[in-house]
Amino acid sequence: MIIGTIVDGIVIDHIPAGRGMDLYRDLGLDKLECEVAVIKNASSGKYGKKDILKINEVIDLNYDMLGYIDPHITVNIIRGGERMEKIHPHLPETITGVIRCKNPRCITSIEQGLDHVFILADPEKEVYRCKYCEEKYRGKRNK
């Protein structure tokens, strides 16, 4: 398969296999006017299989979301056909507006305008807790 080269854009690499389309939707890439390529189940020497997203434009990304989905994801910023920057998002200490609290008694269920904020409680197990009710939520890799 041949996917065109990117002159100015972003390559999101090392996405866990099968998660590329979820990330495509979560990042709002479906709303972009530029070319976006989703490569599923590409061979990876490190992980066996992986997904890749190629975006033919430099855009702002939610690095907290990327780190939450998998801290092994890499983001390559391409300018003039050359990789200018390689970013390794990390597991965020606080994540806002990415996870929704499922506790029906949480204040976020009552106050519709209140942001859903989760704090990293256990980095090793990737466990987050709701800032308001302390409802436990496991990282996406551990679902």
N, C-alpha and C positions, 0 to 999 in steps of 0.2 A: 504494500500500500504506500502511496506517495502523498504526503501532506506537504503543501508548499512551505517554503522558508518564511520566517517572520523577519521583517526589517525593523519595525518598531512594535513591540508588544510584550506579552507575558507568556511564559510556559510554566504551568503548575504541574510538577512532576512528583512521582512516588506517592500518588493517591492510592489508597488501598483498592485492590481490584474489586470492581462492582460498585464503587462509591462515586465515580466520576459524574454520573447523571444527577445524583443527589446534590453534589457540590455545585454543579452547573445551575440547578434551581436555587439552592440556598444562597449563592452569591449573586443571584439576579442576572446571570449572564444571558438568560433567555430574553431579556429586555434590551440588550445591546443591539446597535445597528451594524457593528463591525462583524467580521468573520470570526467564528469560534469553532474549533475542532475538538471533538471529544473522542479520545482514543481509548478504547476499552481492551483490557486483557493483554496489554503489551508485555513482551518478555522483559524480565528484570533479573539480572544476575544476583542481586541482593535479596529480593522478595519473591522471586518466582514469577508472579504476574503483578501488574500495576495498571492504573489508569493515568492518563495524561490529558490536560486541558491546554489548548493553544489559543491564545486570544490575540488577534491581530491589531491591538491597540493597547497603549499603556493606560490602565485605569486604577482607581483606588480599590484596594481589596481589604476585606475584614480579616486581618491576620489573627485575631483572637479566635474567629471561627475556624480558620485553617489549623491553628495549633490545637484547638479542641477536637477537631475531627481526627487528626493524627499529627503528632509533633515531628514525624519523619518526613512530612511533605516538604518539598523544596519549591521555591518560587524564583524563577529566573527572569530578570528584567532585560529585555533585548532592545538595543538602540543602534540604529545604523547597521543592522545585521550581526552585531556582536553582543555577547552577554556582558552587560555592564555591572550587574549585581546579582548575587545569589543569596537569597534570604531563607533562613530556617526558622519558621514560626515555632514558638514554644507553647507549652501548655499554659494558658493564661491563669493568673491568680484570681481574677474576677472576670466573669463573662456576663454581658448585658444584652438582652434582646435576642439571644440565640436559642436558649432552652426556655421552655414554658413550664412553670410550676404546675404540677398535677394535683396538688392538694386542694380540694374544694373549699376548705376553710381558710386558705391563705388570703391575705389582704389583696394579693394580685388578682384573685378571682372576683373580688368585690369592686375594687378601684380599677376600672378599665384602662385609665391613662397611666397607671404605674408600670414602670419598667420591670421586667423579670430579671433579677440580678442573682447570680450564683457565685459563691465563693469556693475556691479549691480547698477542700478539707483534708484530703489525703492524696498527695501527688503520686505516690507509688501505685495506688489502686485507681487513680483518676476519678476520685469521688468528689462531687460538688454538692453543696448544700445551699438551699434557698436562703437568701439574706434575711427574709422576713419570718419564715416559719420553720426553717432548718430541714425541710423535706430533702431527702437524699436522692441524688441523681448520679448515675455512673456515666463516665465518658463514652463517646460514641463507639470507640473501638471495643468496649466491653459490653456491648448490648447483647 
